[in-house]
Amino acid sequence: MTNVPIRFACGLYDRMLSLYTGEVKPAGIDLQFEAIESPREIFDRMSGAQAFDMAELSASEFISQMAAGDRHFVALPVFPSRVFRHGLISINKRSGIRTPQGLAGKRIGVPLYTMTAAVWIRGLLKHEYGVDLSNVTWVQGAINKGGSHGTPTVKPLLRPVNIQINDSGRSLSELITADEIDAIVGTSLPHSMKTDPDIVRLFPDFPRVEQDYFTRTRIFPIMHLIAIRRELYEAHPFIAKSLFQAFNKSRDIALDKLRTPIALRYMLPWMTADMETVDRVFNNDPWPHGIEPNRPTMTALVQYLVEQDLIPHAIPLEEIFVPVD
């Protein structure tokens, strides 16, 4: 039987490296791994033109497309990107912001209002700190360059939101140091933080805050999932289980290397101590795949999508992901 060829686009993360090198080969599949550093490029090419058979995809975009009736893709409960977001809220102290509640009514820069990172940040600000974001003006554009954040395929919002497009030709980083916006949320920090002492993190002690958040909520925010063209999956349904097993094996190899102190895997001098902290906080399973170990996280994401009027109602997780057993 001929293997099924699958062209796969993804960032070259440590948990994907063994699939890229061919050390891990999914059974019955010829995986053609196309490493692309920019997630936004992958999303735009996958959602806009179905340029790949399989790709990492924004979780919020996938679920929003599904809720709107777009069923071009199915999803695996495999999560290439997860990031706690407390540390990626930057503020201009000159605006008077000192606490999360100080964001109410402000002008906040965001790369893309509908992006998963922004959904998570708005959700945690509301649920953890009771922040009223109803009167915020969202200024949308790229953080550290002029123009837009890619060319996303975005479904219409279910209610109007005060979003202003940054068409100034300047970056959000430039706007915040010019006192034209008060804060920035999203996927990175503004470069102006290095030159303007008043541009700082809202949560300076973010590792402690994020560990406490996870310990209480069991939420480790998921950014991306794995999307497969539906017609490919329906023609070869076995690929879901084969791929799931291969993704798990590749992740396990990466974790073993991180835990090996003989030679540090990355240029992180205290990586061994960091991994001991990670294993203690996450009970030796910091990057789980599958629905059940991620139920608190994915349930929260779906809830936030409903609350923020990106989808009309909650979708059961079992409908979002295909079976992998």
N, C-alpha and C positions, 0 to 999 in steps of 0.2 A: 504494500500500500504506500502510495506517495505521500510524503509529508506535506502538510498544509503550509504554504508560504505566508508569513505575516510580516508586514512592514510596520515597525514599531518606533514611534518617536517619543523620546523622554530625555530628561536631564540625566547626565552621567553621575548620579548620586552613588554613594558607597554601597547602598543596598541594591543597586542595579548593576554594579560593575561586573559581577560574575556572569550575568546574562550578556553583557556587552562583549566580554572576552571569549565567551563560549565555554567557560568552565562549567556553567549550568546550561543544559539544553532541555527545553520543554519537550516531553514525549510527543511524537507525531507532528512536530512543528519545525519548520525552518524559520527561525526568528532572525529577521534583518533589523538590527538595532541601529536606529539613526539618532545619534546623540546631538541634541540641540540645547544650547545653554539657556536660551530665553523661553521661559514657560509661556509668555504671552504670544510669542511667535507660534509655538505648538498649538495653543488654543485657537488662535485665529485661523490657522491653516486647517485644523481638524474640523472646527465648527463651520467655518465658512465654505470649505471646498472638499471636505472629507479626503484630505490629501494623504492620509495614512490608513492602514487597516486597523491600527490600535495606537492609542496615545494616552499620555497623561493628560487629564482635562480638569479644569476648574470644577470643584464639587458643586458650587452654587450655580454655575452655568449649566451643568448637566441636569441638575434637579429642576432648575427653572425651565429648561427646554422640555423636559419630560412633562412637567405640569402644564405646559402650553400645548401639549399634544405632538411635539416633535419627537418621534421615536426612531431617529436614524441610528442611534447607538444603544448598546447595552453596557452595563457597568460591572466590573469586578470589584469586590470589597478588598482592594489592594490600594495602599495609600502612599504614593511616592513622596508627598510633601506634607509635613505636619509642622506647625510653628505656633508656639505660644506668642500672643500678640501684645501683652502688656508693655513689653520693652520697645514696641514700635509705634508708640504714641508720643509724638514730640510737640512741645508747646513753646510759645513765645512768652516769657515771663513778663514782658512789658505790657501784655494784654490783661494782666491781673490774675491769670489762671494759677492756682496753687493746688487745687484738688480736682478730682474727676468732675465733681459737680460744677466747677467753674467753666466747663465746656458748654454748658447750656447757653443757647442763644448766640454762640460765637460763629465766626467764619472758619470753617475747617476744610483744609485741603485733603483731597483723596484722589488717588490715580483713577479709580473707576468706582462709582457708587455701588454697583452690583457685585464687585469682586468679592471673593470668599473672605479675604482678609478683613475687608471693611464690614462685612456682615458679622463676622466674629467680634470685631472690636465694638460695634454698636450693641451687639447682644450682651457682651460682658459688662459694658458701661451701664446698661439698663439694669441687668439682673444682679450684678455684684455691687453697684454703687448708686443705683436709683437715679441715674442721670436722665434728665428730660432733654431729648434731642429733637423735639418736635419743631423748635424754632431755629434750629441750626441752618446756616447757609452753607451748602456743600460746594466747594470750588474744585472742579474736576479737571485733572491734567496730570502729566508726568511729574514725578517728584524732583528729579535732578537734571531735567532737560526741558526745553520748551516743547509745546505741542501736547498731543494726546498720548495716552497709555495704550499703544497698539491700535488695532482696528477690530475691536471685538464685535461678535454677533450677540446683541443684547435684546432680550424680550422687553416689551414695554412694561413699565411699572403699573401696578394695579391702582395706584392713587398718585396724585401729583406730589412731587417732592421738590423743595427749593434747591435745585442744582444749577449752578452757573458754570459754564464751560470757560476754562482759562484760555482765552485766545490772545493773551497779551504778548505771546512770544517768549515770555520768561517762565522759568520753572517754578514749581511750588516752593522750592528751597529759596529762590530769590524773593518770592512774594512774602514768605514768613519773616525774613530778615528785614524786609522793607515795611513791616507792620501792616501789610495789606491782608493777611490772613493771620489767625491766632494760633492755629495748631495744624498738624498734619497727621493723618493716620494712613496705614497701608502696609506696604511690603518692604520698605526700607526707610532709613533715616535721611534727613536732608543734609547735603554737604555743608550747608551753612552752619551746622552744629559745630563744625571744627573751627569756625572763624568768629562766630557771634556768641559770646558767653551767655546771652539770654535765651538762646535756643537750646533747650534741654529735654530730657525724657520726662514725661509725666510721672513715671514710676522709676526713680533712679536705682532702687534696690529691686529691680525686676526679677532676678532669679529667685529670690526668696518669695516674692509675691506670687510668682507663677507656680512654684512648688506648693505653696499653701493652697492655691486655686485648684491644682490637680488633686491634692490630697483630699480636699473637701468635696469636689464635684466629680472626680474621675474623668474629667474632660481634658483631652490633649487635642487641641484643635486640628482638624483635618482640612487641608487646603485642596489637595488634588486626589482624584481617583483614576482608575484605568478604564477608558472607554474603548469599546470594540464596535466596528461597524455591524449593525444588526444582521444584515444579509450574510455576512461571513459567519457570525455566531450561529445563525439558524441553519446554515448549510453544514456546519461542523460543530455541533454543540459540545463535543468532548473537549474542545480547546479551553473551555472555562476552567475545568478541573486541572488540566495539564498545566496551564499557565499559572493558576493559583499555587500549585505545588512548586513550580519553578521560582516564582517570586518569593515564596517563603524560604526556599533553600538559599537563594542568593542573599536575602536579608540575613539569614542565620550565619552565613560565611562572613559577612561584613561585621556582624556583632562579635563573632569569635576573634576577628583580627583586632577590633577595638579593645578587647579585653586582654590581649596578649602584651605583656610588659617588656618582652625581650628587646623589641625595637619599636618605638612609637610609630604608629600608623600615620599620624598627622603631626604637624608642627605645633603641638599643644603640650607644653612642658609638663602640665599636671593632668594629662589625659587619664592616667591610671586612677588617680583620685576622683576625677570627674565621673569616670565610668562606675566606680564604687558608689558614688552618690546616685547616679542614674539607676543602678540596679536596686539600691535600697528604696528609692522613691517609687519605682515602677515594678517592684517585686520581680526583677530579672526579665521583664517583658516590656521593653520601652517602645516597641514599634509593632504592635499586633495588627494582623490582617484578619479578615472575616467580620461578620456582622456582630456576633454576640459580645466579644471583648470591646467593641467600639460602639455599643448601643448608647451609652450615656452621651458620647460625643456626637454621633450622627443624629440622635433624637434632638439634641440641643440645636444643631445646625438647621434641621428642618423646622423646628419651632421658630427660630429667628427669621428664617425665610418667610414664614407665614406672618409673623408680627411686623416685619418690615415691608409687607405687601409685595414681595417678589413672587410668591406663589399664593393661590387662593385658599388652599387647605393642605393639611399635613398628608404626606404620602408615607405609607408603611415602608419600613426599611427593606422588607422582603420583596417589595415591588421595585425598589430602586436597583437592587443587585440581582444578578442571575445566580442560580445555585452553583456551588463549587464543590459539593460533597461527592 
